[in-house]
Amino acid sequence: MSEDEIRQEEAVISEAKKDPKAFGVLYEKYFDRIYFYLLRQTDNEELAGDLCAQTFVNALNNLKRYELRGVPFSAWLYKIASNEVNKHFRKNKGKKVFSIEEVRIKELVAQSDDSWDEELIQRLIEFMKDLPLDMLQVLELRFYEDRDFKEIAYILDITESGAKMRTYRALDKLRKNFKLKVKYDG
Amino acid sequence: MGRNEIRLRRQRTTARGIDRFRNYNTVLQRYEQTQRLKKVVKVFGFFVVILIVIMIIIFLSRWENSSERTNSLETSKVVVATAHEKVTM
């Protein structure tokens, strides 16, 4: 995000603090990202839609308390969305779901040959099933949501070095188990 | 059974699919509802606080009256007893 974009966003936020209608611009800008983030964690379009609306309602309710803390506004929205999902699964005593698009798995792993087959995908899914939840969360935010480590740390309430460590550990595990090249900028 | 539930989606959600849920007016309505509810809770809380203060004042004034009454009763008893002693002397 460029300096100019950040400044524009800040102007919209301060305007929205006075008039909630002004928040519509940010709603349109971030709706898709937040919706897909929620869809990946629920695998239910209706539920993701409802939680997405609740995320933006909560954002509006707490907008006056929002302060710029060196992370983009979208990180704040991700944090609210993440809390909403956790609240939902706690309330309904359900198990958190990670729904992944096949295309995105292929994007995450740069396969050296053309042996992408059903078996490899199934093995990857089985592998991910046994990954600790914290590792899965950082992988999701890093590779599916393109968040940087500072943002991941803010969203998950951990330190930046903690976020890096979890990501690298998860990637090392992936490499060891599958002998794949994993796209990451280190 | 692993620790996490991982599901694979073969198809991407289309833009039309997402648009079903994109409605800022609904968000605004829900926001206004919560704001109204917050106001009602605030007003209710305010009345409860006032009610508690009034009850405390009433309790204190009653307690003060009753303690004054017992004090004056004791004083009058002492006066009567002194007068009685004087008479018997």
Interface residues (C-beta under 8 A of the other chain):
Chain A: P20 K21 G24 Y27 E28 F31 D32 Y35 F36 L39 D43 E45 A48 G49 D50 C52 A53 Q54 F56 V57 L60 N61 K95 K96 V97 F98 S99 I100 E101 E102 V103 I105 I121 I125 E126 M128 K129 D130 L131 P132 L133 L136
Chain B: G2 R3 N4 E5 I6 R7 L8 R9 R10 R12 T13 G17 I18 R20 F21 R22 N23 Y24 T26 V27 L28 R30 Y31 T34 Q35
